[in-house]
Amino acid sequence: MKFPIDIIWIGEDKKIVDIKTNISPQTFPEIFTSRQPARYVLEVNSGWVDENKIEIEDKIWYNLGLW
């Protein structure tokens, strides 16, 4: 990756199970994993988690926009 990111892990029930913030490109080739079982992962720009007050146990709502 070429810029820092936040990683959000999401469980089967669409609740956030783990978060790692401000992961820099210099961490390569380190591997990041959730401390809890997760079904999905969402990578966003670094700082997004704090700016949006995202916390573990928050529920994710999304629309895949399938036609």
Secondary structure, DSSP 8 states (H G I E B T S, - for coil): --S-EEEEEE-TTSBEEEEEEEE-GGGTT-----SS--SEEEEEETTHHHHTT--TT-B--------
